[in-house]
Amino acid sequence: EVLERGDLQATLDEAVAAGMVRITAYSGDNAALAYAADSGRFASVETSVNLTDQWSAHHVLPQHPELGVIAKRPLANGPWRFAERPVGHYGELYWERLQTLALDPAGLAWDELALRFTAYAPGVTTAITGTSQLKNLQRNAELVAKGPLPAEVLAAVETAWQREGQHWPGEV
């Protein structure tokens, strides 16, 4: 509703024109993200892009190659950590979706598959992960430095998404 009123964007436009900020950005998902991207008033967006949440990657990012894209939740809360459904945990939906996708990590560690998928997804400029441990940050950097996933792994992820995930709403 705030985006549709337009007063926030007008104020942000004024701040850019006055040199107070370099660019404006929007953080969100689903229809609100699409609206923000379509408005042309933002230079960057932050949105969920991961193995189990590809709505933005399929429905918004391809139409807006001009946007800087910060992928949030690239590890999808690590649903592979749980042998059983983590009822009540923030990652429960991601766990459910990962089970449904039935992905094969193709000999990669799950975190490697997830990070490399997101970091090199078309349209993604950067990905953010949260950690309180330096060793996790170092591992993430090492995994991303390996480069894009092999084409056959990406094809398998896309096939699973088209089979199971394409009708899922984005981040909920």
N, C-alpha and C positions, 0 to 999 in steps of 0.2 A: 504494500500500500504506500509506503514511503517513496519508493521509486516512481510509482505512478503519479504521485503528486507533483514531482519534478522540482520542488523547492530545494531539496538537498543537492541535486545535481547542479542547479543554478549557482548555489553557494560554492560548490566545489569548482565550477567553471571560473567563477570570480577569483578564487584563490590561485588557480593556475595562471590566469591572466595577470594577476598582481605579482606573480613570481614567488608566492608564499609556499607553493608546492610544485614539484616538477610534473607529476602525473597523478591522476586519480585512479583508484582501483576499487573493485567490488569483490567481496567474499560471499559466496553462497552456492547454491545448487538448484537444480531442477528448473521450473518455470521462471523463478525470479532471476536466476543466472541468465537464462535465455533472454529475458526482457532487458537486463542490464547490458548484455553484450550487443543486442540489437539496437539499443539506444544510441550507440556511438559516442557516449559521454565518458567512457572509461578506457584507459589505455592498458589496463591489466586486470586480470581476474584471478581469484584463488578459489579452487573448486576441487571436489573429490575426484581423483583418478586413481583407480587401482584395479587389481584383478577382478574384484567382486562388485565394483561400482564404476561402470564405464559409460554411464548415461551422458555426462558432459562430453566425453571424448567422442561419442558417436553423434550427439545431437546439437552441440554448440560449437565446439572448437573447430571443426572443419569449415564452418561458415564464417569464422572470424580469425583468419591467419594473422591479422594485424595486431592481435592482442598478445601481451605478455601473459603467460599462464603459469601460475604457481600451483602445482599439484599438492593437495593436502591429503593426508591419510594414505600415503603410498603403500604402507604395510597393512592397511585394513585391520589394525589392531592385532595382527598376527594370529588369525583364527586357527592356523595349523598347530598352535601350541596346545590346543585342547583336544584330548581324545574323545571327550563327550561334549554335547551341546552345553555351552557356558551360560546357563539360564540366568537372566538378570544382569549379565555382564554387558558392557558397552559393545563388545564385539560379537554378540550373539547373532545378529543379522548377517554379519560377514561370515561367520562360521557356517550358518545355514546355506548361504549362497555358495560358499566354497564347496560344500558337500554336494550341492546340486550341480555345480559345474563339472565336478569329477575330473579336475585337471590332473595331469601327470607332470610333476616338476621336471621331468626329462633329465634326471641325474643332477639337477641343481638343488641347492638348499632352498627352502621355501622363501626365505628372506631375499635371497639373490634373485629368484624368479620375480618376486613382487617388485623389488626396487628397480631392477633393470627394465621391467615392463613399463613401469610408470615414468622413470627418468627419461626414457627414449620414446615415449608415446608421441605420435604426431601432434604437434601443436604445443606440447609441454615445453616450457622454458626452463623450469627448475622444479624440484620436489623438496618438500620439507618433511623431516622426520623429527619426532620428539624423543629425546633420551636424556637421562640424567647421568649417563656413564660414558666417559671418554672412549672406552673400548668399543662401545656400540657405534659411536660416531665414526671412529676409525674404520670399523668393519663396513659400515654403510658406504663410506667414501671408496674403499677398496672394491666393493661390489660394483658400484656405479662406474668406476674406472675401467671395468672389464668391457664396457661398451654395450651396444644394443644386443638384444637376444638374437639367437639364430633364427633365420626366416621360418624354419619348420616349427620351432617352438611358438613363435608369434602366430603362425597359421593355426596351430592347435588351440591356442587360447581364443582366437577369433571364432573358430568353429564351435567351441563350447559356448561362447557368448551368444552367437547367433542361434544356437540350438536351445539354450536355456535362459539366458539373461537379457535378451533384447527387449523383452516386455516388462522387465522390472523397472519400477521408478528409480530415480537416482537416490542419493543419500536421503535417509528418512530420519 
